[in-house]
Amino acid sequence: MRKPALSLLAVTVLAGCSSGHGTASPTSTTSPASAGPKAAATALASSLLDRAVLPPGVRPYRGQRSDVASGPAGDTPDLLDRVQAHRVYALTGSMEETFHFLERHRPRGFVVSGSALASFETTHVRSVYHRLAVLPPNISDAELQVGVETHGRAADRTPLVMRVDAIVGWTQPRPREEFVTARDHVVMVSVVHEYPPGKRVGRHVIVTEPGVVRGIVRAFNALRVAPRGRRYHCPPSGIRTVSYHVTFRESPMAAPDLVATIGKCGPVGVTLRGHPLPALAGFAGGDFGVAVAHVLGLDEPHLG
Protein backbone atom coordinates (compact mmCIF):
# COMPACT_ATOMS: atom_id res chain seq x y z
CA MET A 1 0.00 0.00 0.00
CA ARG A 2 1.29 3.41 -0.87
CA LYS A 3 1.76 6.02 1.85
CA PRO A 4 -0.10 9.30 1.30
CA ALA A 5 2.00 12.41 1.18
CA LEU A 6 1.97 14.56 4.33
CA SER A 7 1.42 17.60 2.12
CA LEU A 8 -2.12 16.30 1.58
CA LEU A 9 -3.09 17.84 4.90
CA ALA A 10 -1.44 21.21 4.52
CA VAL A 11 -3.61 24.32 4.56
CA THR A 12 -2.47 26.09 1.40
CA VAL A 13 -3.35 25.32 -2.19
CA LEU A 14 -2.08 26.05 -5.66
CA ALA A 15 -3.54 29.11 -7.33
CA GLY A 16 -6.88 28.37 -8.95
CA CYS A 17 -7.67 25.41 -6.74
CA SER A 18 -10.98 26.84 -5.50
CA SER A 19 -12.07 28.37 -8.75
CA GLY A 20 -14.09 25.42 -9.98
CA HIS A 21 -13.57 22.21 -11.84
CA GLY A 22 -11.13 23.48 -14.49
CA THR A 23 -7.59 22.18 -14.44
CA ALA A 24 -4.98 24.11 -12.57
CA SER A 25 -2.02 25.17 -14.64
CA PRO A 26 0.09 22.03 -15.10
CA THR A 27 3.40 22.18 -13.27
CA SER A 28 6.69 20.84 -14.58
CA THR A 29 10.31 20.68 -13.53
CA THR A 30 11.70 20.99 -17.07
CA SER A 31 12.86 23.71 -19.43
CA PRO A 32 11.03 24.74 -22.66
CA ALA A 33 13.72 23.03 -24.73
CA SER A 34 11.72 19.80 -24.76
CA ALA A 35 8.40 21.22 -25.93
CA GLY A 36 7.44 18.18 -28.06
CA PRO A 37 7.25 15.39 -25.45
CA LYS A 38 6.35 17.86 -22.72
CA ALA A 39 3.43 19.22 -24.74
CA ALA A 40 2.18 15.68 -25.32
CA ALA A 41 2.43 14.96 -21.58
CA THR A 42 0.52 18.15 -20.75
CA ALA A 43 -2.27 17.23 -23.17
CA LEU A 44 -2.38 13.70 -21.74
CA ALA A 45 -2.67 15.02 -18.18
CA SER A 46 -5.71 17.11 -19.13
CA SER A 47 -7.33 14.18 -20.93
CA LEU A 48 -6.78 11.90 -17.93
CA LEU A 49 -8.75 14.31 -15.74
CA ASP A 50 -11.64 14.04 -18.21
CA ARG A 51 -11.58 10.25 -17.86
CA ALA A 52 -11.93 10.15 -14.07
CA VAL A 53 -15.17 8.42 -13.00
CA LEU A 54 -16.73 10.50 -10.22
CA PRO A 55 -19.68 9.69 -7.96
CA PRO A 56 -23.12 11.23 -8.54
CA GLY A 57 -23.68 14.63 -7.00
CA VAL A 58 -20.19 16.08 -7.40
CA ARG A 59 -19.99 19.79 -8.17
CA PRO A 60 -17.20 22.31 -8.64
CA TYR A 61 -15.65 23.22 -5.30
CA ARG A 62 -16.17 26.86 -4.27
CA GLY A 63 -15.34 26.72 -0.59
CA GLN A 64 -12.43 27.89 1.52
CA ARG A 65 -8.96 27.23 0.14
CA SER A 66 -7.77 26.14 3.57
CA ASP A 67 -10.15 23.16 3.37
CA VAL A 68 -8.44 21.68 0.29
CA ALA A 69 -5.32 19.53 0.17
CA SER A 70 -2.31 21.38 -1.18
CA GLY A 71 -1.06 18.46 -3.28
CA PRO A 72 -1.91 15.06 -4.73
CA ALA A 73 -3.36 12.38 -2.50
CA GLY A 74 -0.24 10.23 -2.66
CA ASP A 75 3.43 10.38 -3.47
CA THR A 76 4.32 11.84 -6.85
CA PRO A 77 6.70 9.90 -9.10
CA ASP A 78 10.33 10.80 -8.46
CA LEU A 79 10.90 12.20 -11.93
CA LEU A 80 12.65 15.32 -13.16
CA ASP A 81 10.41 15.52 -16.23
CA ARG A 82 6.75 15.50 -15.28
CA VAL A 83 3.60 17.59 -15.53
CA GLN A 84 0.65 17.70 -13.15
CA ALA A 85 -2.89 19.00 -13.39
CA HIS A 86 -5.80 18.81 -10.97
CA ARG A 87 -9.46 19.55 -10.38
CA VAL A 88 -11.33 19.98 -7.10
CA TYR A 89 -14.92 18.98 -6.41
CA ALA A 90 -17.38 19.07 -3.51
CA LEU A 91 -20.09 16.61 -2.59
CA THR A 92 -22.16 15.55 0.39
CA GLY A 93 -22.27 11.94 1.42
CA SER A 94 -20.59 9.10 3.22
CA MET A 95 -16.80 9.04 3.12
CA GLU A 96 -16.84 5.23 3.13
CA GLU A 97 -19.37 4.91 0.31
CA THR A 98 -17.59 7.53 -1.80
CA PHE A 99 -14.27 5.74 -1.36
CA HIS A 100 -15.76 2.38 -2.35
CA PHE A 101 -17.39 3.99 -5.39
CA LEU A 102 -13.97 5.19 -6.54
CA GLU A 103 -12.49 1.75 -5.95
CA ARG A 104 -15.22 0.04 -7.97
CA HIS A 105 -15.30 2.52 -10.86
CA ARG A 106 -11.85 2.37 -12.34
CA PRO A 107 -11.51 4.53 -15.48
CA ARG A 108 -11.31 2.57 -18.72
CA GLY A 109 -7.75 1.79 -19.70
CA PHE A 110 -6.42 2.05 -16.13
CA VAL A 111 -5.33 -0.47 -13.53
CA VAL A 112 -5.58 0.06 -9.78
CA SER A 113 -2.18 0.68 -8.27
CA GLY A 114 -3.08 1.32 -4.64
CA SER A 115 -5.14 3.05 -1.98
CA ALA A 116 -4.48 4.71 1.34
CA LEU A 117 -6.05 6.08 4.52
CA ALA A 118 -4.60 9.03 6.44
CA SER A 119 -5.67 11.17 9.39
CA PHE A 120 -4.26 14.35 10.87
CA GLU A 121 -5.98 16.02 13.80
CA THR A 122 -9.58 16.45 12.58
CA THR A 123 -8.85 15.83 8.90
CA HIS A 124 -9.43 12.40 7.37
CA VAL A 125 -8.43 11.38 3.86
CA ARG A 126 -9.04 8.26 1.79
CA SER A 127 -7.46 7.97 -1.62
CA VAL A 128 -7.16 5.67 -4.61
CA TYR A 129 -4.55 5.55 -7.37
CA HIS A 130 -5.11 4.45 -10.95
CA ARG A 131 -2.26 3.85 -13.39
CA LEU A 132 -2.65 4.01 -17.18
CA ALA A 133 -2.16 0.46 -18.45
CA VAL A 134 -0.69 1.26 -21.89
CA LEU A 135 1.64 4.24 -22.12
CA PRO A 136 1.92 6.35 -25.30
CA PRO A 137 5.35 6.87 -26.85
CA ASN A 138 7.79 8.94 -24.76
CA ILE A 139 5.52 8.75 -21.70
CA SER A 140 7.15 7.01 -18.71
CA ASP A 141 4.35 7.35 -16.13
CA ALA A 142 0.68 8.32 -16.18
CA GLU A 143 -1.62 8.07 -13.20
CA LEU A 144 -4.72 9.50 -11.57
CA GLN A 145 -4.80 10.12 -7.84
CA VAL A 146 -8.17 10.77 -6.22
CA GLY A 147 -8.30 11.92 -2.61
CA VAL A 148 -11.53 12.34 -0.60
CA GLU A 149 -11.20 14.59 2.43
CA THR A 150 -13.46 15.45 5.34
CA HIS A 151 -13.01 17.61 8.42
CA GLY A 152 -14.37 16.77 11.83
CA ARG A 153 -16.31 13.65 12.76
CA ALA A 154 -17.30 11.51 9.77
CA ALA A 155 -21.04 10.93 9.33
CA ASP A 156 -23.35 9.56 6.66
CA ARG A 157 -24.08 13.02 5.25
CA THR A 158 -20.76 14.80 5.52
CA PRO A 159 -19.45 17.67 3.36
CA LEU A 160 -16.60 16.13 1.37
CA VAL A 161 -13.86 17.63 -0.74
CA MET A 162 -12.49 15.58 -3.64
CA ARG A 163 -9.20 16.41 -5.35
CA VAL A 164 -8.35 14.63 -8.62
CA ASP A 165 -4.74 14.81 -9.81
CA ALA A 166 -3.25 13.67 -13.11
CA ILE A 167 0.52 13.13 -13.01
CA VAL A 168 2.39 12.36 -16.24
CA GLY A 169 6.10 11.72 -16.67
CA TRP A 170 7.80 12.01 -20.05
CA THR A 171 11.13 11.36 -21.72
CA GLN A 172 12.98 12.51 -24.78
CA PRO A 173 12.53 10.26 -27.84
CA ARG A 174 15.02 7.44 -28.12
CA PRO A 175 17.85 8.47 -30.50
CA ARG A 176 17.81 6.82 -33.91
CA GLU A 177 21.36 5.56 -33.46
CA GLU A 178 20.32 3.63 -30.36
CA PHE A 179 18.38 1.08 -32.41
CA VAL A 180 20.00 -2.06 -33.77
CA THR A 181 19.75 -2.17 -37.57
CA ALA A 182 19.40 -5.05 -39.99
CA ARG A 183 23.14 -4.98 -40.71
CA ASP A 184 23.92 -6.63 -37.35
CA HIS A 185 23.59 -10.42 -37.60
CA VAL A 186 25.54 -11.44 -34.49
CA VAL A 187 24.87 -11.00 -30.78
CA MET A 188 27.55 -11.71 -28.19
CA VAL A 189 26.63 -12.15 -24.52
CA SER A 190 29.22 -12.03 -21.74
CA VAL A 191 28.53 -12.67 -18.05
CA VAL A 192 30.75 -10.27 -16.12
CA HIS A 193 31.44 -10.79 -12.42
CA GLU A 194 31.37 -7.47 -10.62
CA TYR A 195 33.56 -8.37 -7.63
CA PRO A 196 37.25 -9.36 -7.29
CA PRO A 197 39.24 -10.64 -8.97
CA GLY A 198 37.66 -7.78 -10.90
CA LYS A 199 35.32 -7.75 -13.91
CA ARG A 200 36.09 -11.38 -14.65
CA VAL A 201 34.17 -12.72 -17.66
CA GLY A 202 32.44 -15.98 -16.94
CA ARG A 203 30.29 -17.38 -19.70
CA HIS A 204 30.62 -15.99 -23.20
CA VAL A 205 28.06 -16.91 -25.85
CA ILE A 206 28.06 -16.02 -29.55
CA VAL A 207 24.59 -16.05 -31.13
CA THR A 208 24.33 -16.33 -34.91
CA GLU A 209 21.05 -18.23 -35.39
CA PRO A 210 18.87 -15.67 -37.26
CA GLY A 211 15.65 -16.31 -35.36
CA VAL A 212 17.32 -15.97 -31.96
CA VAL A 213 19.21 -12.85 -33.03
CA ARG A 214 15.99 -11.26 -34.28
CA GLY A 215 14.24 -11.99 -30.99
CA ILE A 216 17.00 -10.32 -28.95
CA VAL A 217 17.15 -7.35 -31.32
CA ARG A 218 13.37 -6.94 -31.28
CA ALA A 219 13.28 -6.92 -27.47
CA PHE A 220 16.17 -4.45 -27.28
CA ASN A 221 14.64 -2.09 -29.84
CA ALA A 222 11.35 -2.11 -27.92
CA LEU A 223 12.95 -0.61 -24.79
CA ARG A 224 12.08 2.99 -23.89
CA VAL A 225 14.33 5.74 -22.62
CA ALA A 226 14.59 5.64 -18.83
CA PRO A 227 13.06 8.70 -17.13
CA ARG A 228 15.45 11.19 -15.55
CA GLY A 229 15.47 11.31 -11.77
CA ARG A 230 14.03 7.86 -11.14
CA ARG A 231 15.28 6.42 -7.86
CA TYR A 232 15.97 2.71 -7.74
CA HIS A 233 15.73 0.83 -4.47
CA CYS A 234 18.40 -1.75 -5.18
CA PRO A 235 19.08 -4.86 -3.11
CA PRO A 236 22.65 -5.25 -1.87
CA SER A 237 25.22 -6.76 -4.22
CA GLY A 238 27.48 -9.65 -3.26
CA ILE A 239 30.18 -11.93 -4.55
CA ARG A 240 27.66 -13.58 -6.89
CA THR A 241 26.54 -10.32 -8.50
CA VAL A 242 27.02 -10.25 -12.27
CA SER A 243 25.98 -8.14 -15.23
CA TYR A 244 25.23 -9.15 -18.79
CA HIS A 245 27.18 -7.32 -21.51
CA VAL A 246 25.44 -7.68 -24.86
CA THR A 247 27.11 -6.56 -28.08
CA PHE A 248 25.55 -6.30 -31.52
CA ARG A 249 27.89 -6.89 -34.47
CA GLU A 250 27.87 -7.30 -38.22
CA SER A 251 29.96 -10.47 -37.91
CA PRO A 252 31.78 -12.36 -35.13
CA MET A 253 35.07 -10.64 -35.96
CA ALA A 254 33.62 -7.14 -36.51
CA ALA A 255 33.87 -4.40 -33.92
CA PRO A 256 30.64 -4.02 -31.94
CA ASP A 257 28.17 -1.34 -32.94
CA LEU A 258 26.00 -1.07 -29.83
CA VAL A 259 26.84 -2.44 -26.39
CA ALA A 260 24.09 -2.90 -23.80
CA THR A 261 24.73 -3.65 -20.13
CA ILE A 262 22.05 -5.29 -17.99
CA GLY A 263 22.77 -4.87 -14.31
CA LYS A 264 21.17 -6.14 -11.13
CA CYS A 265 19.35 -2.87 -10.62
CA GLY A 266 18.61 0.29 -12.55
CA PRO A 267 18.24 0.95 -16.27
CA VAL A 268 20.04 -0.70 -19.16
CA GLY A 269 23.24 1.14 -20.05
CA VAL A 270 24.02 1.62 -23.74
CA THR A 271 27.13 2.79 -25.59
CA LEU A 272 27.76 3.34 -29.29
CA ARG A 273 31.38 2.76 -30.22
CA GLY A 274 32.36 3.72 -26.69
CA HIS A 275 30.15 6.80 -26.38
CA PRO A 276 27.26 6.68 -23.87
CA LEU A 277 23.67 6.92 -25.08
CA PRO A 278 20.53 7.45 -22.98
CA ALA A 279 19.89 4.64 -20.50
CA LEU A 280 16.88 2.46 -21.26
CA ALA A 281 14.10 1.51 -18.87
CA GLY A 282 13.43 -2.04 -17.75
CA PHE A 283 14.09 -3.89 -14.51
CA ALA A 284 16.81 -6.45 -15.24
CA GLY A 285 16.35 -5.50 -18.87
CA GLY A 286 12.67 -6.48 -19.00
CA ASP A 287 11.85 -8.71 -21.99
CA PHE A 288 15.30 -7.94 -23.37
CA GLY A 289 16.88 -9.39 -20.23
CA VAL A 290 14.74 -12.51 -20.52
CA ALA A 291 15.75 -13.00 -24.18
CA VAL A 292 19.41 -12.68 -23.20
CA ALA A 293 18.96 -15.11 -20.30
CA HIS A 294 17.50 -17.70 -22.67
CA VAL A 295 20.73 -17.89 -24.70
CA LEU A 296 22.52 -18.53 -21.40
CA GLY A 297 20.20 -21.46 -20.73
CA LEU A 298 18.19 -19.61 -18.07
CA ASP A 299 14.47 -18.90 -17.78
CA GLU A 300 15.13 -15.37 -16.52
CA PRO A 301 18.12 -13.17 -15.65
CA HIS A 302 20.13 -14.38 -12.67
CA LEU A 303 22.17 -11.34 -11.65
CA GLY A 304 23.01 -12.26 -8.08
LUMMI-587293 format. One line per field, with one value per residue: residue in one letter; x, y, z of N, C-alpha, C in turn. Coordinates in steps of 0.2 Angstrom, whole numbers, m for minus. Atoms other than C-alpha are relative to their C-alpha. Layout:
<marnus>
r	A,...
neast	X,...
nnorth	Y,...
nup	Z,...
caeast	X,...
canorth	Y,...
caup	Z,...
ceast	X,...
cnorth	Y,...
cup	Z,...
</marnus>
This chain:
<marnus>
r	M,R,K,P,A,L,S,L,L,A,V,T,V,L,A,G,C,S,S,G,H,G,T,A,S,P,T,S,T,T,S,P,A,S,A,G,P,K,A,A,A,T,A,L,A,S,S,L,L,D,R,A,V,L,P,P,G,V,R,P,Y,R,G,Q,R,S,D,V,A,S,G,P,A,G,D,T,P,D,L,L,D,R,V,Q,A,H,R,V,Y,A,L,T,G,S,M,E,E,T,F,H,F,L,E,R,H,R,P,R,G,F,V,V,S,G,S,A,L,A,S,F,E,T,T,H,V,R,S,V,Y,H,R,L,A,V,L,P,P,N,I,S,D,A,E,L,Q,V,G,V,E,T,H,G,R,A,A,D,R,T,P,L,V,M,R,V,D,A,I,V,G,W,T,Q,P,R,P,R,E,E,F,V,T,A,R,D,H,V,V,M,V,S,V,V,H,E,Y,P,P,G,K,R,V,G,R,H,V,I,V,T,E,P,G,V,V,R,G,I,V,R,A,F,N,A,L,R,V,A,P,R,G,R,R,Y,H,C,P,P,S,G,I,R,T,V,S,Y,H,V,T,F,R,E,S,P,M,A,A,P,D,L,V,A,T,I,G,K,C,G,P,V,G,V,T,L,R,G,H,P,L,P,A,L,A,G,F,A,G,G,D,F,G,V,A,V,A,H,V,L,G,L,D,E,P,H,L,G
neast	4,m3,1,2,m5,2,2,8,3,m2,6,m1,2,m3,5,5,2,7,3,4,m2,m5,m7,m5,m6,m4,m7,m5,m7,m4,m1,4,m4,2,7,4,3,3,7,4,2,4,6,2,2,7,5,1,5,6,2,2,7,2,6,6,0,m6,1,m6,m1,0,0,m6,m6,m3,3,m2,m7,m4,m4,4,2,m6,m6,m1,m5,m7,m2,m2,4,7,5,6,6,5,6,3,8,3,6,3,1,m4,m7,m1,3,m3,m7,1,2,m6,m4,4,0,m7,1,m1,m7,m4,0,m1,m7,m1,5,m3,4,m4,3,m5,5,7,0,m1,m1,m1,m2,m1,m4,1,m6,1,m3,m5,m3,m2,m7,m4,3,m3,5,7,4,5,1,6,0,7,m2,5,m3,4,3,4,7,3,1,m5,m3,m6,m4,m4,m5,m2,m6,m3,m8,m3,m8,m2,m7,m2,0,m6,m4,0,m6,0,3,m4,2,0,m7,m3,2,m3,1,m5,2,m5,2,m6,1,m1,m5,m6,m6,1,2,m1,5,2,3,0,4,1,6,0,6,4,6,m2,m3,6,4,m4,0,7,2,m4,3,6,m1,1,m5,1,2,m5,2,3,m4,0,m2,m4,m2,m7,m4,m4,m5,3,3,m3,4,0,m2,3,m3,3,m5,2,m3,m4,m6,1,1,7,3,3,m1,5,m2,6,m3,4,5,m1,2,m5,m5,m1,m6,m1,m7,m3,3,7,7,4,2,7,4,2,m3,m4,0,7,0,m7,m3,2,m3,m7,m1,1,m6,m5,3,4,7,0,m7,m3,m5,m3
nnorth	m6,m6,m5,m6,m5,m4,m6,1,m3,m7,m5,m4,3,m3,m6,2,6,m1,m4,4,7,0,2,m5,0,6,m2,4,m1,0,m7,0,3,6,m2,5,5,m3,m2,6,2,m5,2,6,m1,m3,5,4,m3,1,7,2,2,m4,2,m5,m5,m4,m7,m4,m2,m7,m2,m3,3,3,6,5,2,m4,4,7,4,5,m2,m1,4,m4,m1,m7,m3,1,m5,1,m4,3,m3,1,1,1,4,1,7,5,1,7,1,m4,3,6,m2,m1,6,5,m4,m2,m3,5,m1,0,5,m2,1,m1,m4,m2,m3,m4,m5,m5,m4,2,1,7,0,7,m2,6,m2,4,0,1,7,0,m7,m3,m1,m6,m1,5,1,m4,3,m5,0,m3,m1,m3,m3,m3,m3,1,7,2,2,2,m6,m4,m3,3,m3,5,m3,5,m2,4,m1,3,m1,1,0,m2,6,4,m2,5,4,5,6,4,0,6,2,4,7,4,m3,4,m1,1,m1,m4,0,m7,0,3,m4,m6,0,6,3,7,3,m4,4,m3,2,m1,3,m6,0,m2,m7,m5,m1,m4,m6,m2,m1,m6,m6,m1,m4,m7,m4,0,m7,m3,m1,6,3,7,3,6,4,0,5,4,3,3,m5,m1,m4,3,m4,2,m4,1,m1,2,6,2,m3,m7,m4,m1,m6,m2,4,m1,3,1,0,3,m5,m6,0,3,m5,1,m4,0,m1,m3,m6,2,m2,0,7,3,2,7,3,5,0,1,6,1,4,7,3,1,6,7,2,3,6,m2,m2,m7,m2,2,m5,0
nup	0,0,m5,3,m2,m6,2,1,m5,m1,0,6,6,6,3,5,m2,m2,5,4,2,5,m2,m2,5,m1,m3,3,m2,5,4,6,6,2,1,3,m5,m5,3,1,m7,m2,3,m3,m7,1,3,m5,m4,3,0,m7,m1,m6,m2,2,m5,m1,3,m1,m6,m1,m7,m3,2,m6,m1,6,0,4,5,2,m6,m2,2,7,3,m1,7,2,5,m1,0,m4,1,m5,m1,m6,0,m6,0,m7,0,m4,2,1,6,5,1,4,7,4,1,5,6,3,6,6,2,m6,m5,m7,m3,m7,m4,m7,m5,m4,m5,m3,m4,2,8,2,8,3,7,4,5,6,5,7,1,6,1,7,1,m3,m7,m4,m5,1,m5,m3,m7,m2,m7,m3,m6,m5,m6,m5,m1,6,m1,7,5,m2,5,2,6,4,5,5,3,6,0,6,1,7,2,7,4,1,6,6,0,m5,2,4,7,3,2,m5,0,m6,m7,m5,m7,m5,m7,m3,m7,m2,m6,1,3,3,7,3,4,m1,6,6,5,7,3,8,3,1,m4,m7,0,1,m6,m4,3,m1,m7,m2,3,m3,m6,0,m4,m7,m2,m4,m7,m3,m6,0,m7,2,m5,m1,4,m4,4,5,4,6,5,7,6,6,5,7,5,7,1,m6,0,1,m6,m2,1,m7,m6,m5,m6,m4,m6,m5,m2,4,7,5,3,7,3,7,1,m6,m2,m4,2,m5,m3,2,m6,0,m5,2,7,2,5,3,m5,1,6,m1,m5,3,3,m5,m2,m6,1,m1,m2,m7,m1,m7
caeast	0,6,9,m1,10,10,7,m11,m15,m7,m18,m12,m17,m10,m18,m34,m38,m55,m60,m70,m68,m56,m38,m25,m10,0,17,33,52,58,64,55,69,59,42,37,36,32,17,11,12,3,m11,m12,m13,m29,m37,m34,m44,m58,m58,m60,m76,m84,m98,m116,m118,m101,m100,m86,m78,m81,m77,m62,m45,m39,m51,m42,m27,m12,m5,m10,m17,m1,17,22,33,52,54,63,52,34,18,3,m14,m29,m47,m57,m75,m87,m100,m111,m111,m103,m84,m84,m97,m88,m71,m79,m87,m70,m62,m76,m76,m59,m58,m57,m39,m32,m27,m28,m11,m15,m26,m22,m30,m23,m28,m21,m30,m48,m44,m47,m42,m45,m37,m36,m23,m26,m11,m13,m11,m3,8,10,27,39,28,36,22,3,m8,m24,m24,m41,m41,m58,m56,m67,m65,m72,m82,m87,m105,m117,m120,m104,m97,m83,m69,m62,m46,m42,m24,m16,3,12,31,39,56,65,63,75,89,89,107,102,92,100,99,97,116,120,118,128,124,138,133,146,143,154,157,157,168,186,196,188,177,180,171,162,151,153,140,140,123,122,105,94,78,87,96,80,71,85,86,67,66,81,73,57,65,60,72,73,65,77,77,70,76,80,79,92,95,113,126,137,151,138,133,135,130,126,136,127,136,128,139,139,150,159,175,168,169,153,141,130,134,120,124,110,114,106,97,93,91,100,116,120,136,139,157,162,151,136,118,103,99,84,70,67,70,84,82,63,59,77,84,74,79,97,95,88,104,113,101,91,72,76,91,101,111,115
canorth	0,17,30,46,62,73,88,81,89,106,122,130,127,130,146,142,127,134,142,127,111,117,111,121,126,110,111,104,103,105,119,124,115,99,106,91,77,89,96,78,75,91,86,69,75,86,71,60,72,70,51,51,42,53,48,56,73,80,99,112,116,134,134,139,136,131,116,108,98,107,92,75,62,51,52,59,49,54,61,77,78,78,88,89,95,94,98,100,95,95,83,78,60,45,45,26,25,38,29,12,20,26,9,0,13,12,23,13,9,10,m2,0,3,7,15,24,30,45,56,72,80,82,79,62,57,41,40,28,28,22,19,20,2,6,21,32,34,45,44,35,37,42,40,48,51,54,60,62,73,77,88,84,68,58,55,48,65,74,88,81,88,78,82,73,74,68,66,62,59,60,57,63,51,37,42,34,28,18,5,m10,m11,m25,m25,m33,m52,m57,m55,m59,m61,m60,m63,m51,m54,m37,m42,m47,m53,m39,m39,m57,m64,m80,m87,m80,m85,m80,m80,m82,m91,m78,m82,m80,m64,m56,m60,m52,m37,m35,m35,m22,m10,m11,m3,15,29,28,44,56,57,39,32,14,4,m9,m24,m26,m34,m48,m60,m68,m52,m51,m41,m46,m37,m38,m33,m31,m34,m36,m52,m62,m53,m36,m22,m20,m7,m5,m12,m14,m18,m26,m24,m31,m14,1,5,m3,6,8,14,17,14,19,34,33,35,37,23,12,8,m10,m19,m32,m27,m32,m44,m40,m47,m63,m65,m63,m76,m89,m89,m93,m107,m98,m95,m77,m66,m72,m57,m61
caup	0,m4,9,6,6,22,11,8,24,23,23,7,m11,m28,m37,m45,m34,m28,m44,m50,m59,m72,m72,m63,m73,m76,m66,m73,m68,m85,m97,m113,m124,m124,m130,m140,m127,m114,m124,m127,m108,m104,m116,m109,m91,m96,m105,m90,m79,m91,m89,m70,m65,m51,m40,m43,m35,m37,m41,m43,m27,m21,m3,8,1,18,17,1,1,m6,m16,m24,m12,m13,m17,m34,m46,m42,m60,m66,m81,m76,m78,m66,m67,m55,m52,m36,m32,m18,m13,2,7,16,16,16,2,m9,m7,m12,m27,m33,m30,m40,m54,m62,m77,m94,m98,m81,m68,m49,m41,m23,m10,7,23,32,47,54,69,63,44,37,19,9,m8,m23,m37,m55,m67,m86,m92,m109,m111,m127,m134,m124,m108,m94,m81,m81,m66,m58,m39,m31,m13,m3,12,27,42,59,64,49,47,33,26,28,17,7,m4,m18,m27,m43,m49,m66,m65,m81,m83,m100,m109,m124,m139,m141,m153,m170,m167,m152,m162,m169,m188,m200,m204,m187,m188,m172,m154,m141,m123,m109,m90,m81,m62,m53,m38,m36,m45,m54,m70,m73,m88,m85,m98,m116,m129,m148,m156,m175,m177,m186,m177,m160,m165,m171,m155,m145,m157,m156,m137,m136,m149,m140,m124,m119,m113,m94,m86,m78,m59,m56,m39,m39,m22,m26,m16,m9,m21,m16,m23,m34,m42,m61,m76,m94,m108,m124,m140,m158,m172,m191,m190,m176,m180,m183,m170,m160,m165,m149,m132,m119,m101,m90,m72,m56,m53,m63,m81,m96,m100,m119,m128,m146,m151,m133,m132,m119,m125,m115,m103,m106,m94,m89,m73,m76,m94,m95,m110,m117,m101,m103,m121,m116,m101,m113,m123,m107,m104,m90,m89,m83,m78,m63,m58,m40
ceast	4,m1,m2,6,m3,m3,m7,m3,2,m6,1,m1,4,m6,m5,m4,m8,m4,m5,3,5,7,4,6,5,7,5,7,4,1,m4,4,m3,m8,m4,m3,m3,m7,m5,m2,m5,m7,m3,m3,m7,m5,m1,m5,m7,m3,m1,m7,m2,m7,m6,0,6,m1,7,1,1,1,7,6,3,m3,2,7,5,4,m4,m1,6,6,0,6,7,3,2,m4,m7,m5,m6,m5,m6,m7,m3,m7,m2,m6,m2,m2,4,7,1,m3,3,7,m2,m2,6,4,m4,0,6,m1,3,8,5,0,1,7,1,m6,3,m6,4,m4,5,m5,m7,m1,1,0,0,1,1,5,m1,6,m2,3,5,2,2,7,2,m4,2,m5,m7,m4,m5,1,m6,0,m7,2,m6,3,m5,m2,m3,m7,m3,m1,5,2,7,3,4,5,2,7,2,7,3,7,1,8,1,m1,6,4,0,6,0,m4,5,m3,1,7,3,m4,3,m1,5,m2,6,m3,6,m1,3,5,6,0,m1,m2,2,m5,m1,m2,1,m3,0,m6,0,m7,m5,m6,2,2,m6,m4,4,0,m7,m2,4,m3,m6,1,m1,6,m2,m1,6,m2,m3,5,m1,2,3,2,8,3,5,5,m3,m3,3,m4,1,2,m2,3,m4,5,m2,3,4,6,0,0,m7,m2,m3,2,m5,3,m6,3,m6,m6,1,m1,6,5,2,6,0,7,3,m3,m7,m6,m5,m2,m7,m3,m1,4,4,m1,m7,0,7,4,m2,2,7,1,m1,6,5,m3,m4,m7,0,7,1,6,3,m3
cnorth	6,5,7,6,4,6,0,5,7,5,5,m3,3,5,m4,m6,1,3,m4,m6,0,m2,6,m1,m6,3,m5,2,1,7,m1,m4,m6,1,m6,m5,3,2,m6,m2,4,m2,m6,1,3,m6,m5,2,m1,m7,m2,m2,2,m2,6,6,5,7,4,2,8,2,3,m3,m4,m7,m5,m2,4,m4,m6,m4,m4,3,1,m4,5,1,7,3,m3,6,m3,4,m3,4,m2,0,0,m4,m1,m8,m4,0,m7,m2,3,m4,m7,1,1,m6,m5,3,2,2,m6,1,1,m6,3,m1,1,4,2,3,5,5,5,5,m1,m1,m7,0,m7,2,m7,3,m5,2,m2,m6,0,7,2,0,6,2,m6,m2,4,m3,6,m2,3,m1,3,2,3,3,m1,m7,m2,m3,m2,5,6,4,m3,4,m5,3,m6,3,m5,2,m4,1,m2,0,3,m7,m3,2,m5,m5,m5,m6,m4,m1,m7,m2,m4,m7,m4,3,m4,2,m2,1,2,0,7,0,m3,m7,5,m1,m6,m2,m7,m3,5,m4,5,m3,2,m2,6,1,3,7,5,1,5,8,3,3,7,6,2,4,7,3,0,7,2,1,m6,m2,m7,m3,m7,m4,0,m5,m4,m3,m3,5,1,5,m3,6,m3,4,m2,1,m3,m8,m2,4,7,4,1,7,3,m5,2,m4,m1,m2,m3,5,6,m1,m4,5,m2,5,m2,1,4,6,m2,3,0,m7,m2,m3,m8,m4,m7,m1,m2,m6,m1,m4,m7,m3,m2,m6,m6,m2,m3,m6,1,2,8,2,m2,5,1,5
cup	0,5,m3,3,6,m3,m2,5,2,m2,m6,m6,m6,m3,m4,3,2,m5,m4,m2,m6,2,2,m5,1,3,m3,3,m5,m4,m7,m6,m2,m1,m3,5,6,m1,0,7,3,m2,3,7,0,m2,6,5,m2,1,7,0,7,2,m1,6,1,m4,1,7,1,7,2,m3,5,1,m6,1,m5,m5,m2,7,2,m3,m8,m3,1,m7,0,m5,1,m1,5,m1,5,0,7,0,7,0,7,0,5,m3,m3,m7,m6,m2,m4,m7,m4,m1,m5,m7,m3,m7,m6,m2,5,4,7,3,7,3,7,4,4,4,3,4,m2,m8,m1,m8,m2,m7,m4,m6,m6,m5,m7,m2,m6,m1,m7,0,4,7,4,6,m1,5,2,8,2,7,2,7,4,6,6,0,m6,1,m7,m5,2,m6,m2,m5,m3,m5,m4,m3,m6,0,m6,m1,m8,m1,m7,m4,0,m6,m5,1,5,m2,m4,m7,m3,m2,6,0,6,6,4,7,5,7,4,8,3,6,m2,m2,m5,m8,m4,m5,1,m6,m6,m6,m7,m3,m7,m3,m1,4,7,0,m1,6,5,m2,1,7,2,m4,3,7,m1,3,7,2,5,7,4,6,0,7,m1,6,1,m5,4,m5,m6,m5,m7,m4,m7,m5,m6,m6,m7,m5,m7,m1,7,1,0,7,2,m2,7,5,5,6,5,7,5,2,m5,m7,m4,m3,m7,m2,m7,m2,6,2,3,m4,5,3,m1,6,m1,6,m2,m8,m3,m5,m3,5,0,m6,1,5,m4,m4,4,3,7,m2,1,3,7,1,7,4
</marnus>
